[in-house]
Amino acid sequence: MKNERFYWRDWSSWSAKDFIAQVDRRMVEYNESRRKLSLGWRTPMEYQRAALKGAA
């Protein structure tokens, strides 16, 4: 995450509140939309939904 979004960027004009909001948005995006080989190329949310559906 640091290499993709935060290094090489000038954050000097950002308030702490705005910076934290940016980090929070990135964490949600990362956790909900990235696809992983270990999850069968599904997103973590897709994998979790499928696991819960199968457990019911």
mmCIF file of the N, C-alpha and C atoms, coordinates in Angstrom:
data_MODEL
# 
_entry.id   MODEL 
# 
loop_
_atom_site.group_PDB 
_atom_site.id 
_atom_site.type_symbol 
_atom_site.label_atom_id 
_atom_site.label_alt_id 
_atom_site.label_comp_id 
_atom_site.label_asym_id 
_atom_site.label_entity_id 
_atom_site.label_seq_id 
_atom_site.pdbx_PDB_ins_code 
_atom_site.Cartn_x 
_atom_site.Cartn_y 
_atom_site.Cartn_z 
_atom_site.occupancy 
_atom_site.B_iso_or_equiv 
_atom_site.pdbx_formal_charge 
_atom_site.auth_seq_id 
_atom_site.auth_comp_id 
_atom_site.auth_asym_id 
_atom_site.auth_atom_id 
_atom_site.pdbx_PDB_model_num 
ATOM 1   N N  . MET A 1 1  ? 0.823   -1.182  0.000  1.00 0.00 ? 1  MET A N  1 
ATOM 2   C CA . MET A 1 1  ? 0.000   0.000   0.000  1.00 0.00 ? 1  MET A CA 1 
ATOM 3   C C  . MET A 1 1  ? 0.873   1.254   0.000  1.00 0.00 ? 1  MET A C  1 
ATOM 4   N N  . LYS A 1 2  ? 1.944   1.220   0.738  1.00 0.00 ? 2  LYS A N  1 
ATOM 5   C CA . LYS A 1 2  ? 2.782   2.416   0.807  1.00 0.00 ? 2  LYS A CA 1 
ATOM 6   C C  . LYS A 1 2  ? 3.394   2.745   -0.551 1.00 0.00 ? 2  LYS A C  1 
ATOM 7   N N  . ASN A 1 3  ? 3.890   1.734   -1.238 1.00 0.00 ? 3  ASN A N  1 
ATOM 8   C CA . ASN A 1 3  ? 4.496   1.981   -2.541 1.00 0.00 ? 3  ASN A CA 1 
ATOM 9   C C  . ASN A 1 3  ? 3.482   2.419   -3.577 1.00 0.00 ? 3  ASN A C  1 
ATOM 10  N N  . GLU A 1 4  ? 2.294   1.862   -3.514 1.00 0.00 ? 4  GLU A N  1 
ATOM 11  C CA . GLU A 1 4  ? 1.268   2.167   -4.514 1.00 0.00 ? 4  GLU A CA 1 
ATOM 12  C C  . GLU A 1 4  ? 0.670   3.552   -4.353 1.00 0.00 ? 4  GLU A C  1 
ATOM 13  N N  . ARG A 1 5  ? 0.446   3.971   -3.136 1.00 0.00 ? 5  ARG A N  1 
ATOM 14  C CA . ARG A 1 5  ? -0.318  5.190   -2.917 1.00 0.00 ? 5  ARG A CA 1 
ATOM 15  C C  . ARG A 1 5  ? 0.383   6.310   -2.163 1.00 0.00 ? 5  ARG A C  1 
ATOM 16  N N  . PHE A 1 6  ? 1.333   5.979   -1.315 1.00 0.00 ? 6  PHE A N  1 
ATOM 17  C CA . PHE A 1 6  ? 1.777   6.989   -0.373 1.00 0.00 ? 6  PHE A CA 1 
ATOM 18  C C  . PHE A 1 6  ? 3.196   7.499   -0.577 1.00 0.00 ? 6  PHE A C  1 
ATOM 19  N N  . TYR A 1 7  ? 4.081   6.665   -1.049 1.00 0.00 ? 7  TYR A N  1 
ATOM 20  C CA . TYR A 1 7  ? 5.413   7.162   -1.351 1.00 0.00 ? 7  TYR A CA 1 
ATOM 21  C C  . TYR A 1 7  ? 5.334   7.996   -2.630 1.00 0.00 ? 7  TYR A C  1 
ATOM 22  N N  . TRP A 1 8  ? 6.229   8.870   -2.797 1.00 0.00 ? 8  TRP A N  1 
ATOM 23  C CA . TRP A 1 8  ? 6.334   9.715   -3.998 1.00 0.00 ? 8  TRP A CA 1 
ATOM 24  C C  . TRP A 1 8  ? 5.176   10.684  -4.136 1.00 0.00 ? 8  TRP A C  1 
ATOM 25  N N  . ARG A 1 9  ? 4.473   10.943  -3.059 1.00 0.00 ? 9  ARG A N  1 
ATOM 26  C CA . ARG A 1 9  ? 3.360   11.879  -3.116 1.00 0.00 ? 9  ARG A CA 1 
ATOM 27  C C  . ARG A 1 9  ? 3.594   12.968  -2.074 1.00 0.00 ? 9  ARG A C  1 
ATOM 28  N N  . ASP A 1 10 ? 3.270   14.174  -2.426 1.00 0.00 ? 10 ASP A N  1 
ATOM 29  C CA . ASP A 1 10 ? 3.438   15.293  -1.492 1.00 0.00 ? 10 ASP A CA 1 
ATOM 30  C C  . ASP A 1 10 ? 2.186   15.418  -0.634 1.00 0.00 ? 10 ASP A C  1 
ATOM 31  N N  . TRP A 1 11 ? 2.324   15.123  0.640  1.00 0.00 ? 11 TRP A N  1 
ATOM 32  C CA . TRP A 1 11 ? 1.200   15.173  1.576  1.00 0.00 ? 11 TRP A CA 1 
ATOM 33  C C  . TRP A 1 11 ? 1.222   16.447  2.417  1.00 0.00 ? 11 TRP A C  1 
ATOM 34  N N  . SER A 1 12 ? 2.125   17.349  2.138  1.00 0.00 ? 12 SER A N  1 
ATOM 35  C CA . SER A 1 12 ? 2.301   18.515  3.000  1.00 0.00 ? 12 SER A CA 1 
ATOM 36  C C  . SER A 1 12 ? 1.075   19.430  3.063  1.00 0.00 ? 12 SER A C  1 
ATOM 37  N N  . SER A 1 13 ? 0.264   19.446  2.027  1.00 0.00 ? 13 SER A N  1 
ATOM 38  C CA . SER A 1 13 ? -0.904  20.324  2.026  1.00 0.00 ? 13 SER A CA 1 
ATOM 39  C C  . SER A 1 13 ? -2.155  19.631  2.589  1.00 0.00 ? 13 SER A C  1 
ATOM 40  N N  . TRP A 1 14 ? -2.044  18.375  2.965  1.00 0.00 ? 14 TRP A N  1 
ATOM 41  C CA . TRP A 1 14 ? -3.176  17.605  3.470  1.00 0.00 ? 14 TRP A CA 1 
ATOM 42  C C  . TRP A 1 14 ? -3.267  17.743  4.990  1.00 0.00 ? 14 TRP A C  1 
ATOM 43  N N  . SER A 1 15 ? -4.482  17.827  5.491  1.00 0.00 ? 15 SER A N  1 
ATOM 44  C CA . SER A 1 15 ? -4.676  17.809  6.940  1.00 0.00 ? 15 SER A CA 1 
ATOM 45  C C  . SER A 1 15 ? -4.603  16.358  7.417  1.00 0.00 ? 15 SER A C  1 
ATOM 46  N N  . ALA A 1 16 ? -4.387  16.169  8.699  1.00 0.00 ? 16 ALA A N  1 
ATOM 47  C CA . ALA A 1 16 ? -4.334  14.819  9.260  1.00 0.00 ? 16 ALA A CA 1 
ATOM 48  C C  . ALA A 1 16 ? -5.658  14.091  9.018  1.00 0.00 ? 16 ALA A C  1 
ATOM 49  N N  . LYS A 1 17 ? -6.764  14.807  9.152  1.00 0.00 ? 17 LYS A N  1 
ATOM 50  C CA . LYS A 1 17 ? -8.087  14.216  8.950  1.00 0.00 ? 17 LYS A CA 1 
ATOM 51  C C  . LYS A 1 17 ? -8.254  13.716  7.511  1.00 0.00 ? 17 LYS A C  1 
ATOM 52  N N  . ASP A 1 18 ? -7.826  14.510  6.537  1.00 0.00 ? 18 ASP A N  1 
ATOM 53  C CA . ASP A 1 18 ? -7.926  14.117  5.128  1.00 0.00 ? 18 ASP A CA 1 
ATOM 54  C C  . ASP A 1 18 ? -7.011  12.933  4.814  1.00 0.00 ? 18 ASP A C  1 
ATOM 55  N N  . PHE A 1 19 ? -5.824  12.950  5.391  1.00 0.00 ? 19 PHE A N  1 
ATOM 56  C CA . PHE A 1 19 ? -4.881  11.849  5.179  1.00 0.00 ? 19 PHE A CA 1 
ATOM 57  C C  . PHE A 1 19 ? -5.461  10.548  5.724  1.00 0.00 ? 19 PHE A C  1 
ATOM 58  N N  . ILE A 1 20 ? -6.010  10.588  6.924  1.00 0.00 ? 20 ILE A N  1 
ATOM 59  C CA . ILE A 1 20 ? -6.593  9.395   7.540  1.00 0.00 ? 20 ILE A CA 1 
ATOM 60  C C  . ILE A 1 20 ? -7.779  8.899   6.718  1.00 0.00 ? 20 ILE A C  1 
ATOM 61  N N  . ALA A 1 21 ? -8.587  9.812   6.207  1.00 0.00 ? 21 ALA A N  1 
ATOM 62  C CA . ALA A 1 21 ? -9.714  9.425   5.356  1.00 0.00 ? 21 ALA A CA 1 
ATOM 63  C C  . ALA A 1 21 ? -9.213  8.723   4.091  1.00 0.00 ? 21 ALA A C  1 
ATOM 64  N N  . GLN A 1 22 ? -8.123  9.206   3.515  1.00 0.00 ? 22 GLN A N  1 
ATOM 65  C CA . GLN A 1 22 ? -7.536  8.580   2.325  1.00 0.00 ? 22 GLN A CA 1 
ATOM 66  C C  . GLN A 1 22 ? -7.046  7.166   2.647  1.00 0.00 ? 22 GLN A C  1 
ATOM 67  N N  . VAL A 1 23 ? -6.400  7.004   3.781  1.00 0.00 ? 23 VAL A N  1 
ATOM 68  C CA . VAL A 1 23 ? -5.926  5.682   4.198  1.00 0.00 ? 23 VAL A CA 1 
ATOM 69  C C  . VAL A 1 23 ? -7.116  4.745   4.404  1.00 0.00 ? 23 VAL A C  1 
ATOM 70  N N  . ASP A 1 24 ? -8.152  5.230   5.071  1.00 0.00 ? 24 ASP A N  1 
ATOM 71  C CA . ASP A 1 24 ? -9.341  4.406   5.299  1.00 0.00 ? 24 ASP A CA 1 
ATOM 72  C C  . ASP A 1 24 ? -9.975  3.968   3.990  1.00 0.00 ? 24 ASP A C  1 
ATOM 73  N N  . ARG A 1 25 ? -10.106 4.885   3.035  1.00 0.00 ? 25 ARG A N  1 
ATOM 74  C CA . ARG A 1 25 ? -10.680 4.536   1.723  1.00 0.00 ? 25 ARG A CA 1 
ATOM 75  C C  . ARG A 1 25 ? -9.841  3.473   1.033  1.00 0.00 ? 25 ARG A C  1 
ATOM 76  N N  . ARG A 1 26 ? -8.532  3.623   1.101  1.00 0.00 ? 26 ARG A N  1 
ATOM 77  C CA . ARG A 1 26 ? -7.641  2.656   0.455  1.00 0.00 ? 26 ARG A CA 1 
ATOM 78  C C  . ARG A 1 26 ? -7.743  1.285   1.106  1.00 0.00 ? 26 ARG A C  1 
ATOM 79  N N  . MET A 1 27 ? -7.876  1.240   2.419  1.00 0.00 ? 27 MET A N  1 
ATOM 80  C CA . MET A 1 27 ? -7.988  -0.035  3.122  1.00 0.00 ? 27 MET A CA 1 
ATOM 81  C C  . MET A 1 27 ? -9.288  -0.754  2.732  1.00 0.00 ? 27 MET A C  1 
ATOM 82  N N  . VAL A 1 28 ? -10.364 -0.010  2.642  1.00 0.00 ? 28 VAL A N  1 
ATOM 83  C CA . VAL A 1 28 ? -11.645 -0.605  2.232  1.00 0.00 ? 28 VAL A CA 1 
ATOM 84  C C  . VAL A 1 28 ? -11.525 -1.120  0.806  1.00 0.00 ? 28 VAL A C  1 
ATOM 85  N N  . GLU A 1 29 ? -10.974 -0.311  -0.075 1.00 0.00 ? 29 GLU A N  1 
ATOM 86  C CA . GLU A 1 29 ? -10.785 -0.712  -1.478 1.00 0.00 ? 29 GLU A CA 1 
ATOM 87  C C  . GLU A 1 29 ? -9.936  -1.974  -1.556 1.00 0.00 ? 29 GLU A C  1 
ATOM 88  N N  . TYR A 1 30 ? -8.837  -1.997  -0.828 1.00 0.00 ? 30 TYR A N  1 
ATOM 89  C CA . TYR A 1 30 ? -7.915  -3.128  -0.855 1.00 0.00 ? 30 TYR A CA 1 
ATOM 90  C C  . TYR A 1 30 ? -8.591  -4.389  -0.324 1.00 0.00 ? 30 TYR A C  1 
ATOM 91  N N  . ASN A 1 31 ? -9.302  -4.278  0.764  1.00 0.00 ? 31 ASN A N  1 
ATOM 92  C CA . ASN A 1 31 ? -9.912  -5.445  1.386  1.00 0.00 ? 31 ASN A CA 1 
ATOM 93  C C  . ASN A 1 31 ? -11.134 -5.959  0.643  1.00 0.00 ? 31 ASN A C  1 
ATOM 94  N N  . GLU A 1 32 ? -11.790 -5.110  -0.104 1.00 0.00 ? 32 GLU A N  1 
ATOM 95  C CA . GLU A 1 32 ? -13.015 -5.530  -0.770 1.00 0.00 ? 32 GLU A CA 1 
ATOM 96  C C  . GLU A 1 32 ? -12.857 -5.829  -2.252 1.00 0.00 ? 32 GLU A C  1 
ATOM 97  N N  . SER A 1 33 ? -11.833 -5.318  -2.909 1.00 0.00 ? 33 SER A N  1 
ATOM 98  C CA . SER A 1 33 ? -11.803 -5.460  -4.365 1.00 0.00 ? 33 SER A CA 1 
ATOM 99  C C  . SER A 1 33 ? -10.581 -6.164  -4.943 1.00 0.00 ? 33 SER A C  1 
ATOM 100 N N  . ARG A 1 34 ? -9.558  -6.420  -4.175 1.00 0.00 ? 34 ARG A N  1 
ATOM 101 C CA . ARG A 1 34 ? -8.384  -7.093  -4.754 1.00 0.00 ? 34 ARG A CA 1 
ATOM 102 C C  . ARG A 1 34 ? -8.659  -8.569  -4.938 1.00 0.00 ? 34 ARG A C  1 
ATOM 103 N N  . ARG A 1 35 ? -8.224  -9.115  -6.026 1.00 0.00 ? 35 ARG A N  1 
ATOM 104 C CA . ARG A 1 35 ? -8.413  -10.536 -6.308 1.00 0.00 ? 35 ARG A CA 1 
ATOM 105 C C  . ARG A 1 35 ? -7.126  -11.275 -5.947 1.00 0.00 ? 35 ARG A C  1 
ATOM 106 N N  . LYS A 1 36 ? -7.291  -12.462 -5.352 1.00 0.00 ? 36 LYS A N  1 
ATOM 107 C CA . LYS A 1 36 ? -6.131  -13.231 -4.912 1.00 0.00 ? 36 LYS A CA 1 
ATOM 108 C C  . LYS A 1 36 ? -6.178  -14.638 -5.482 1.00 0.00 ? 36 LYS A C  1 
ATOM 109 N N  . LEU A 1 37 ? -5.026  -15.107 -5.919 1.00 0.00 ? 37 LEU A N  1 
ATOM 110 C CA . LEU A 1 37 ? -4.908  -16.466 -6.428 1.00 0.00 ? 37 LEU A CA 1 
ATOM 111 C C  . LEU A 1 37 ? -5.312  -17.474 -5.362 1.00 0.00 ? 37 LEU A C  1 
ATOM 112 N N  . SER A 1 38 ? -4.874  -17.252 -4.139 1.00 0.00 ? 38 SER A N  1 
ATOM 113 C CA . SER A 1 38 ? -5.162  -18.204 -3.061 1.00 0.00 ? 38 SER A CA 1 
ATOM 114 C C  . SER A 1 38 ? -6.652  -18.303 -2.742 1.00 0.00 ? 38 SER A C  1 
ATOM 115 N N  . LEU A 1 39 ? -7.432  -17.353 -3.187 1.00 0.00 ? 39 LEU A N  1 
ATOM 116 C CA . LEU A 1 39 ? -8.888  -17.384 -2.979 1.00 0.00 ? 39 LEU A CA 1 
ATOM 117 C C  . LEU A 1 39 ? -9.624  -17.747 -4.267 1.00 0.00 ? 39 LEU A C  1 
ATOM 118 N N  . GLY A 1 40 ? -8.909  -18.348 -5.203 1.00 0.00 ? 40 GLY A N  1 
ATOM 119 C CA . GLY A 1 40 ? -9.517  -18.727 -6.480 1.00 0.00 ? 40 GLY A CA 1 
ATOM 120 C C  . GLY A 1 40 ? -9.818  -17.524 -7.348 1.00 0.00 ? 40 GLY A C  1 
ATOM 121 N N  . TRP A 1 41 ? -8.974  -16.516 -7.281 1.00 0.00 ? 41 TRP A N  1 
ATOM 122 C CA . TRP A 1 41 ? -9.112  -15.259 -8.012 1.00 0.00 ? 41 TRP A CA 1 
ATOM 123 C C  . TRP A 1 41 ? -10.402 -14.530 -7.661 1.00 0.00 ? 41 TRP A C  1 
ATOM 124 N N  . ARG A 1 42 ? -10.883 -14.759 -6.454 1.00 0.00 ? 42 ARG A N  1 
ATOM 125 C CA . ARG A 1 42 ? -12.028 -14.012 -5.955 1.00 0.00 ? 42 ARG A CA 1 
ATOM 126 C C  . ARG A 1 42 ? -11.531 -12.917 -5.023 1.00 0.00 ? 42 ARG A C  1 
ATOM 127 N N  . THR A 1 43 ? -12.373 -11.937 -4.813 1.00 0.00 ? 43 THR A N  1 
ATOM 128 C CA . THR A 1 43 ? -12.036 -10.910 -3.833 1.00 0.00 ? 43 THR A CA 1 
ATOM 129 C C  . THR A 1 43 ? -12.280 -11.501 -2.446 1.00 0.00 ? 43 THR A C  1 
ATOM 130 N N  . PRO A 1 44 ? -11.675 -10.933 -1.423 1.00 0.00 ? 44 PRO A N  1 
ATOM 131 C CA . PRO A 1 44 ? -11.940 -11.437 -0.074 1.00 0.00 ? 44 PRO A CA 1 
ATOM 132 C C  . PRO A 1 44 ? -13.427 -11.412 0.283  1.00 0.00 ? 44 PRO A C  1 
ATOM 133 N N  . MET A 1 45 ? -14.132 -10.389 -0.168 1.00 0.00 ? 45 MET A N  1 
ATOM 134 C CA . MET A 1 45 ? -15.563 -10.311 0.117  1.00 0.00 ? 45 MET A CA 1 
ATOM 135 C C  . MET A 1 45 ? -16.340 -11.424 -0.602 1.00 0.00 ? 45 MET A C  1 
ATOM 136 N N  . GLU A 1 46 ? -15.989 -11.712 -1.853 1.00 0.00 ? 46 GLU A N  1 
ATOM 137 C CA . GLU A 1 46 ? -16.644 -12.797 -2.586 1.00 0.00 ? 46 GLU A CA 1 
ATOM 138 C C  . GLU A 1 46 ? -16.378 -14.135 -1.916 1.00 0.00 ? 46 GLU A C  1 
ATOM 139 N N  . TYR A 1 47 ? -15.138 -14.326 -1.494 1.00 0.00 ? 47 TYR A N  1 
ATOM 140 C CA . TYR A 1 47 ? -14.759 -15.571 -0.833 1.00 0.00 ? 47 TYR A CA 1 
ATOM 141 C C  . TYR A 1 47 ? -15.518 -15.731 0.484  1.00 0.00 ? 47 TYR A C  1 
ATOM 142 N N  . GLN A 1 48 ? -15.608 -14.663 1.247  1.00 0.00 ? 48 GLN A N  1 
ATOM 143 C CA . GLN A 1 48 ? -16.306 -14.711 2.520  1.00 0.00 ? 48 GLN A CA 1 
ATOM 144 C C  . GLN A 1 48 ? -17.794 -15.016 2.317  1.00 0.00 ? 48 GLN A C  1 
ATOM 145 N N  . ARG A 1 49 ? -18.403 -14.358 1.336  1.00 0.00 ? 49 ARG A N  1 
ATOM 146 C CA . ARG A 1 49 ? -19.821 -14.620 1.062  1.00 0.00 ? 49 ARG A CA 1 
ATOM 147 C C  . ARG A 1 49 ? -20.042 -16.082 0.666  1.00 0.00 ? 49 ARG A C  1 
ATOM 148 N N  . ALA A 1 50 ? -19.157 -16.618 -0.191 1.00 0.00 ? 50 ALA A N  1 
ATOM 149 C CA . ALA A 1 50 ? -19.283 -18.001 -0.626 1.00 0.00 ? 50 ALA A CA 1 
ATOM 150 C C  . ALA A 1 50 ? -19.089 -18.951 0.564  1.00 0.00 ? 50 ALA A C  1 
ATOM 151 N N  . ALA A 1 51 ? -18.162 -18.645 1.432  1.00 0.00 ? 51 ALA A N  1 
ATOM 152 C CA . ALA A 1 51 ? -17.923 -19.495 2.605  1.00 0.00 ? 51 ALA A CA 1 
ATOM 153 C C  . ALA A 1 51 ? -19.123 -19.469 3.538  1.00 0.00 ? 51 ALA A C  1 
ATOM 154 N N  . LEU A 1 52 ? -19.704 -18.305 3.740  1.00 0.00 ? 52 LEU A N  1 
ATOM 155 C CA . LEU A 1 52 ? -20.870 -18.206 4.616  1.00 0.00 ? 52 LEU A CA 1 
ATOM 156 C C  . LEU A 1 52 ? -22.082 -18.896 4.020  1.00 0.00 ? 52 LEU A C  1 
ATOM 157 N N  . LYS A 1 53 ? -22.229 -18.790 2.708  1.00 0.00 ? 53 LYS A N  1 
ATOM 158 C CA . LYS A 1 53 ? -23.347 -19.447 2.031  1.00 0.00 ? 53 LYS A CA 1 
ATOM 159 C C  . LYS A 1 53 ? -23.208 -20.968 2.140  1.00 0.00 ? 53 LYS A C  1 
ATOM 160 N N  . GLY A 1 54 ? -21.990 -21.457 2.006  1.00 0.00 ? 54 GLY A N  1 
ATOM 161 C CA . GLY A 1 54 ? -21.745 -22.895 2.106  1.00 0.00 ? 54 GLY A CA 1 
ATOM 162 C C  . GLY A 1 54 ? -21.881 -23.436 3.515  1.00 0.00 ? 54 GLY A C  1 
ATOM 163 N N  . ALA A 1 55 ? -21.662 -22.584 4.513  1.00 0.00 ? 55 ALA A N  1 
ATOM 164 C CA . ALA A 1 55 ? -21.743 -23.013 5.908  1.00 0.00 ? 55 ALA A CA 1 
ATOM 165 C C  . ALA A 1 55 ? -23.173 -23.027 6.419  1.00 0.00 ? 55 ALA A C  1 
ATOM 166 N N  . ALA A 1 56 ? -24.060 -22.363 5.714  1.00 0.00 ? 56 ALA A N  1 
ATOM 167 C CA . ALA A 1 56 ? -25.453 -22.253 6.202  1.00 0.00 ? 56 ALA A CA 1 
ATOM 168 C C  . ALA A 1 56 ? -26.248 -23.503 5.973  1.00 0.00 ? 56 ALA A C  1 
# 
